[in-house]
Amino acid sequence: MRRRTATRPASATAGRTSCLGGACSLKRQFTELLSDIGFVREGLRARVIERASSMGTDGVLEATGSEANLNSDNIRLMSAMLCAALYPNVVQVRSPQGKYKQTSKGAVMLQPKADELRFMTKDDGCVNVHPSSVNYPVRYYDSPYLVYHEKVKTSRVFIRDCSMVSVYPLLLFGGGRVNVELHKGDFLISLDDGWIRFAAASYQVAELVRALRCELDQLLEDKIRSPSMDLCSCRRGSRIIHMIVQLISTQ
């Protein structure tokens, strides 16, 4: 009996390899751009990084060094970076009014069904998570905000490639001015004309977040004016970066 050649698995493997190769190429190009503006080691070029890469790696880690990759395993920080990359592509997640079920241990709040959640953008109003998204069946989010990469309109407006983000990354890395106001006894930190807001534990916490955002903005402006400034060795820069990493990592 003649054996058939497994063309589909080979085709799928080739497709994945092509995608991974494209991602590696983009990483090397991005590293070159970061090098040009002084955020990683000077003089790095994408072609040189590719030639120097080890078997099975893209060469970026070897080229940039361990100091520039101290937080590469920090998933919360990586998620926070999406705010800087994708803002203002932000979606509010609105849950329905809580429903409870009576049990022998008392009333237990039920999680809403996935189709009961409402997703809102500032400009389009109600949108929908695309059925192909891994977040499509999700029924609960720890944070009421998502950021997304793509928005398409067919029968309805759908968002794709979305990820949940917490409020601190939005406040630190989002656009616009951070405001603090007292509302019905609560200190609210708001962004983007109040469309993004949350209640702070105290006035001191609210002011700390606002001050940290101002310090970060000023630090980036200083870096743009003086590209040779090393943020890791600079006492002020390293202190601000450490505080932000700690805040996001322990939230």
FENVEN-V100167 format. One record per residue. NEAR is the number of other C-alpha atoms within 8 Angstrom. D_LAST is the distance of its C-alpha to the last C-alpha in Angstrom with 2 decimals. Layout:
((NEAR | D_LAST) (NEAR | D_LAST))
//
This chain:
((2 | 61.55) (3 | 59.95) (4 | 56.22) (4 | 54.09) (4 | 51.83) (6 | 48.13) (6 | 47.57) (6 | 44.48) (7 | 42.23) (8 | 43.55) (8 | 42.89) (8 | 39.34) (8 | 38.75) (8 | 40.30) (8 | 38.09) (8 | 34.89) (8 | 36.27) (8 | 37.07) (8 | 33.57) (8 | 32.02) (8 | 34.62) (8 | 33.79) (8 | 30.06) (9 | 31.05) (10 | 33.41) (8 | 30.82) (10 | 28.47) (16 | 31.42) (10 | 32.36) (8 | 28.87) (13 | 28.93) (12 | 32.30) (8 | 31.01) (10 | 28.17) (13 | 30.90) (10 | 33.15) (8 | 30.70) (11 | 29.76) (9 | 26.21) (9 | 27.45) (9 | 30.75) (7 | 33.74) (7 | 36.50) (12 | 34.74) (10 | 36.57) (11 | 35.72) (7 | 39.13) (8 | 38.98) (14 | 35.54) (10 | 37.00) (6 | 40.09) (7 | 38.19) (11 | 35.80) (7 | 36.23) (4 | 37.22) (4 | 34.43) (7 | 32.02) (13 | 31.68) (12 | 32.18) (12 | 29.17) (9 | 27.53) (8 | 30.93) (9 | 31.62) (11 | 28.45) (8 | 27.94) (8 | 25.17) (6 | 23.78) (7 | 22.94) (9 | 21.21) (7 | 19.04) (6 | 15.85) (7 | 17.90) (5 | 16.43) (8 | 12.73) (7 | 12.46) (8 | 9.03) (11 | 10.63) (9 | 13.85) (11 | 12.63) (14 | 11.40) (10 | 14.91) (10 | 16.43) (14 | 15.70) (9 | 17.92) (6 | 20.44) (11 | 20.81) (11 | 20.26) (6 | 21.98) (9 | 22.15) (12 | 19.65) (12 | 20.22) (10 | 19.25) (12 | 19.16) (9 | 21.19) (8 | 21.79) (7 | 25.14) (4 | 25.78) (8 | 24.74) (8 | 27.52) (8 | 28.08) (8 | 30.22) (8 | 32.13) (7 | 32.01) (4 | 33.58) (5 | 30.33) (6 | 29.99) (8 | 28.56) (8 | 25.84) (8 | 24.03) (8 | 24.95) (8 | 22.84) (12 | 24.49) (7 | 26.58) (10 | 25.50) (5 | 28.34) (8 | 27.31) (12 | 24.14) (11 | 24.86) (12 | 23.52) (12 | 24.26) (12 | 24.52) (8 | 25.53) (4 | 28.91) (7 | 29.96) (7 | 28.81) (9 | 28.52) (13 | 27.96) (10 | 27.70) (11 | 25.81) (9 | 28.58) (5 | 29.96) (6 | 29.64) (10 | 25.84) (6 | 23.87) (8 | 21.82) (10 | 25.11) (6 | 25.19) (8 | 21.53) (9 | 21.59) (7 | 18.00) (8 | 14.82) (5 | 11.37) (9 | 11.18) (10 | 14.56) (12 | 14.88) (13 | 16.46) (15 | 17.99) (14 | 21.39) (10 | 24.02) (7 | 27.23) (9 | 28.78) (8 | 32.26) (7 | 34.77) (6 | 37.27) (4 | 38.09) (7 | 34.72) (11 | 31.88) (12 | 29.53) (14 | 26.34) (13 | 25.92) (8 | 23.45) (11 | 20.39) (9 | 16.76) (11 | 13.82) (13 | 11.25) (11 | 8.41) (9 | 9.58) (8 | 8.19) (13 | 10.11) (11 | 12.91) (12 | 13.26) (10 | 13.27) (11 | 15.38) (11 | 17.25) (8 | 20.75) (6 | 22.22) (6 | 21.66) (11 | 18.73) (8 | 20.28) (11 | 19.57) (7 | 21.92) (8 | 22.80) (7 | 23.53) (4 | 24.97) (5 | 23.35) (9 | 19.79) (14 | 18.36) (13 | 17.45) (13 | 15.91) (14 | 17.87) (14 | 18.79) (10 | 21.84) (6 | 24.16) (7 | 21.82) (8 | 21.48) (8 | 17.71) (9 | 16.41) (8 | 14.08) (8 | 14.47) (11 | 12.76) (7 | 12.79) (8 | 15.59) (8 | 17.69) (6 | 16.50) (9 | 12.84) (14 | 14.47) (9 | 16.83) (8 | 14.44) (11 | 12.69) (11 | 16.27) (8 | 17.64) (11 | 15.19) (12 | 16.18) (8 | 19.79) (9 | 19.65) (10 | 18.39) (8 | 21.15) (8 | 23.68) (9 | 22.81) (8 | 23.39) (8 | 26.61) (8 | 27.77) (11 | 27.18) (8 | 29.23) (6 | 31.99) (7 | 32.01) (9 | 31.11) (6 | 32.16) (8 | 29.43) (7 | 27.26) (8 | 23.63) (7 | 22.92) (7 | 25.87) (9 | 25.67) (7 | 24.32) (6 | 22.74) (11 | 21.36) (11 | 19.90) (8 | 18.24) (11 | 16.60) (8 | 15.52) (8 | 14.12) (8 | 12.03) (9 | 10.66) (9 | 10.07) (8 | 8.33) (8 | 5.99) (12 | 5.39) (9 | 5.85) (5 | 3.81) (4 | 0.00))
//
